[in-house]
Amino acid sequence: MELIVSSGCAHVLGLEDQFKVAAEAGFDGFEYLVNREHVPGTTAKLIELSRHYAMPIRNVHAPFQSVPGWDGPVTSLISTVNVARAVQARSVTFHPPERAVDGVTFHRWMVGVDDFQKTVGGGDVVITVENMPRSKSWRGIKVPFATSPYRYQERDELWELLEEQNLFMTFDTTHFGTAGENLVAAYAQFRDRVRTIHLSNFSKKEFQEHLPFDQGDLDLADFVDRALGMGFSGLLTLEVFPEYLQPHEGGIAGALKDFVRWAEGVTGLTREQRGA
C-alpha cells in the first residue's frame, strides 16, 4: 500500500506548492488531477517537480472539465494516458459517462472496447474507472431527492462493466456514501478489481461529499482496516475538497499532516514500512 494525495486537495495552491505540501506532510506519492489549466508545458513541469520534491506521480485522473485541445471524453482519456506514461505514473482514473444525451457517444465507445488494459492502457498504464455518486443536483439545478446522473451506479452493473471490458476500479468512499452503501460490503465485491481507493468522508444530513476523515458519518478507520485485511495493496488516496482543509489551524499543509498521522495510526505502517 502507498499513501498518496490528490492534487484536488490543494488545487487552490500553485502546482509547485501542491507538491511541496504533499512532500512535507509525508505522503508517498501524488495523484495529478488534470484540469483546464493543463497546457502542453505542464507535463514537463510535473516531471521536474516530481523529481525535485522526490514525490512520484502514481496516478493521473482524467479531467471532468473541458481542457483546451482535448476534444471530448475519449480524446481526454487517451491524452491522460499519454500524460501518465510521460510522468511514469502507474495508472489512470476516469469517470463513466453521464446519462444525458451527450454521454451516449462516450458510452458506446466504452462498451465497444474489449480490453481497456490493452487497447487504452497499452499494457503499461493501468486503466481504472471510478464509482460515481448520487446527487441532489442535476447540472447545477438542485432537486429535493438523490438522483443518479452517471451510468453504472448499481454495483452489479458496474461489476459487469469491469469484467467485460477488463477495467480496474478506483473505489471512492464518499461516492458510495451518497448511495447509503456499506463500504466494507462494497469493497468485498470489488476487491479483486480495486487498484486505488479515494478516501474521504460523507455527511448524510448535509449531503456533503469529500469531507476530511474526522468529519461525516463514514467509519473510515474501520473501512481501511478491513480493506487491508482483505489484501488491499494499492494506492490509498486522500481526496478532500480544499475548502474543508483550509479552516485547519495549520491550513491545508497542517490538515494533510494530520491525515498522514491518522493513516499511519490506522494502518500501523510508517513511511519506511510502506516501502516508499
C-alpha positions in Angstrom: 0.0 0.0 0.0 1.1 3.6 -0.7 -0.4 6.7 0.8 -0.9 9.4 -1.8 -2.7 12.7 -2.1 -4.8 14.1 -4.9 -3.8 17.4 -6.3 -7.5 18.3 -6.0 -7.0 18.6 -2.2 -4.8 21.7 -2.8 -5.8 22.9 -6.3 -6.3 26.4 -4.8 -2.5 26.5 -4.4 0.0 26.7 -7.3 1.3 23.4 -8.8 4.7 23.6 -7.1 3.1 24.3 -3.7 0.9 21.3 -4.2 4.0 19.1 -4.4 5.6 20.9 -1.6 2.8 20.4 1.0 2.5 16.8 -0.1 6.2 16.1 0.5 6.2 18.0 3.8 3.2 16.1 5.0 4.9 12.7 4.4 2.9 11.3 1.6 4.5 8.5 -0.6 3.2 9.9 -3.8 0.9 12.2 -5.8 -2.3 11.9 -7.9 -2.4 14.6 -10.6 -6.0 15.7 -11.5 -5.9 17.1 -15.0 -7.8 20.4 -15.2 -8.5 23.2 -17.6 -5.2 24.8 -16.7 -3.3 21.9 -18.2 -1.2 23.1 -21.2 1.5 21.4 -23.3 4.2 22.5 -20.9 2.5 21.2 -17.8 3.7 17.6 -18.3 7.4 18.7 -18.3 6.7 20.8 -15.2 5.2 17.8 -13.5 8.3 15.7 -14.2 10.5 18.5 -12.8 8.5 18.9 -9.6 8.2 15.2 -9.0 12.0 14.8 -9.1 12.7 18.0 -7.1 10.4 17.0 -4.2 11.1 13.2 -4.5 7.3 12.9 -4.9 6.4 10.3 -7.6 3.2 10.7 -9.5 1.5 7.4 -9.1 -1.9 8.1 -10.7 -3.3 10.6 -13.2 -7.0 11.5 -13.0 -8.7 12.3 -16.4 -10.4 15.7 -16.4 -14.0 16.2 -15.8 -13.8 19.8 -17.2 -13.0 20.6 -20.8 -9.3 21.0 -21.4 -8.2 23.2 -24.4 -7.2 20.9 -27.2 -8.6 17.8 -25.6 -11.8 17.3 -27.6 -14.4 15.1 -25.8 -14.1 12.3 -23.2 -12.5 9.7 -25.5 -9.7 12.1 -26.6 -9.3 13.3 -23.0 -8.9 9.7 -21.7 -6.3 8.9 -24.3 -4.4 12.2 -23.7 -4.5 11.4 -19.9 -2.9 8.0 -20.6 -0.1 9.8 -22.6 0.5 12.2 -19.6 0.6 9.2 -17.2 3.1 7.4 -19.4 5.3 10.6 -19.7 5.4 11.1 -15.9 5.8 7.3 -15.2 2.5 7.0 -13.3 1.2 3.5 -12.8 -2.4 4.2 -13.5 -5.2 6.4 -14.8 -8.6 7.1 -13.3 -11.6 8.2 -15.3 -15.3 8.8 -14.8 -18.0 6.9 -16.6 -20.4 8.8 -18.9 -23.4 10.7 -17.6 -26.9 9.5 -18.5 -27.6 12.7 -20.6 -27.7 12.6 -24.4 -24.1 14.0 -24.7 -22.8 10.9 -22.8 -24.2 8.4 -25.3 -21.2 8.6 -27.7 -18.8 8.0 -24.9 -20.8 5.1 -23.6 -21.0 3.4 -27.0 -17.2 3.8 -27.3 -16.7 2.3 -23.8 -18.7 -0.8 -24.3 -17.0 -1.3 -27.7 -13.6 -1.6 -26.1 -12.9 -5.3 -25.5 -9.9 -4.8 -23.3 -9.2 -1.4 -21.7 -5.8 -2.6 -20.4 -4.5 -3.5 -23.9 -6.4 -1.1 -26.1 -6.3 2.1 -23.9 -3.5 1.4 -21.4 -1.2 -0.3 -23.8 -0.1 -2.8 -21.2 1.9 -0.3 -19.2 -0.7 2.0 -17.7 -3.5 0.5 -15.6 -6.9 1.9 -16.5 -9.4 2.3 -13.7 -13.0 3.6 -13.7 -14.4 5.4 -10.6 -17.7 4.6 -9.0 -19.8 7.8 -9.1 -22.1 9.5 -6.5 -25.8 10.1 -6.3 -26.5 13.8 -6.3 -29.1 16.3 -5.2 -28.5 18.5 -8.2 -28.6 17.9 -11.9 -26.2 20.1 -13.9 -26.4 22.9 -11.4 -30.2 22.6 -10.7 -30.9 21.5 -7.1 -33.5 18.7 -6.6 -35.1 17.5 -3.3 -34.0 13.9 -3.7 -30.9 12.0 -4.6 -30.6 11.2 -8.3 -28.2 9.1 -10.3 -26.7 11.4 -13.0 -24.0 8.8 -14.0 -24.2 5.4 -15.6 -23.0 2.3 -13.7 -24.1 3.3 -10.2 -25.6 -0.1 -9.5 -23.0 -2.3 -8.1 -23.8 -5.4 -10.2 -23.9 -3.3 -13.3 -20.5 -1.8 -12.5 -19.1 -5.2 -11.8 -20.2 -6.5 -15.2 -18.5 -3.5 -16.9 -15.3 -4.2 -15.1 -15.3 -7.8 -16.1 -16.5 -7.5 -19.7 -14.2 -4.5 -20.6 -11.3 -5.6 -18.4 -11.3 -2.5 -16.4 -9.9 -1.9 -12.9 -11.5 0.3 -10.3 -11.0 3.5 -8.3 -13.1 2.9 -5.2 -14.5 6.2 -3.9 -15.7 6.1 -0.3 -17.7 9.3 -0.3 -19.4 8.3 -3.6 -20.6 5.0 -2.1 -21.7 7.0 1.0 -24.1 9.1 -1.1 -25.9 5.9 -2.0 -26.0 4.6 1.6 -23.8 1.7 0.7 -22.0 -0.3 3.3 -18.3 0.4 2.4 -17.0 -3.0 3.6 -19.6 -5.0 1.7 -19.0 -2.9 -1.4 -15.2 -3.4 -1.2 -15.7 -7.1 -0.7 -17.5 -7.3 -4.0 -14.9 -5.3 -6.0 -11.7 -6.1 -4.1 -10.1 -8.1 -7.0 -10.5 -5.1 -9.3 -9.6 -2.2 -6.9 -6.3 -0.6 -7.6 -6.9 2.9 -6.0 -9.1 4.0 -3.1 -10.2 7.6 -3.0 -10.7 8.3 0.7 -12.9 11.0 2.1 -16.0 11.2 4.4 -19.6 12.0 3.7 -22.3 13.7 5.8 -25.8 12.3 5.3 -27.6 15.2 7.0 -25.9 18.0 4.9 -25.3 15.7 1.9 -21.7 16.9 1.8 -19.1 14.9 -0.1 -15.3 14.8 0.2 -15.1 15.7 3.8 -11.9 15.1 6.0 -11.5 11.7 7.7 -12.7 13.1 11.1 -15.9 14.6 9.8 -19.0 12.9 8.4 -20.8 9.6 9.0 -18.5 7.0 7.4 -16.2 4.9 9.7 -13.1 5.3 7.5 -10.8 3.8 10.1 -12.8 0.6 10.2 -13.0 0.5 6.4 -9.3 1.0 5.8 -8.5 -1.7 8.4 -11.0 -4.1 6.8 -9.7 -3.4 3.2 -6.1 -4.1 4.3 -7.3 -7.3 6.0 -8.8 -8.3 2.6 -5.5 -7.8 0.9 -5.6 -4.2 -0.4 -2.1 -3.2 -1.6 -2.8 -0.3 -4.0 -3.0 3.4 -3.7 -4.8 4.9 -0.6 -5.5 8.4 -1.8 -6.8 11.4 0.1 -9.4 13.2 -2.0 -10.9 16.0 0.1 -12.2 19.4 -1.1 -9.7 22.1 -0.2 -12.4 24.3 1.4 -12.7 21.7 4.2 -8.9 21.6 4.7 -8.3 25.4 4.8 -10.1 26.0 8.2 -7.5 23.8 9.9 -5.3 25.9 12.2 -2.3 24.9 10.1 -4.2 25.4 6.8 -4.1 22.8 4.0 -0.5 21.8 5.0 -1.5 21.2 8.6 -4.6 19.2 7.6 -2.5 17.0 5.3 0.0 16.3 8.1 -2.9 15.3 10.4 -4.2 12.9 7.8 -0.9 11.2 7.4 -0.6 10.8 11.2 -4.2 9.4 11.2 -3.5 7.0 8.4 -0.3 5.7 9.9 -2.2 5.1 13.2 -4.9 3.2 11.4 -2.6 1.1 9.2 0.2 0.7 11.7 2.6 1.4 8.9 5.2 4.2 8.8 6.6 5.5 5.5 9.6 3.3 5.8 7.4 0.3 6.4 5.3 1.1 3.4 8.4 1.0 1.3 8.2 4.5 0.0 
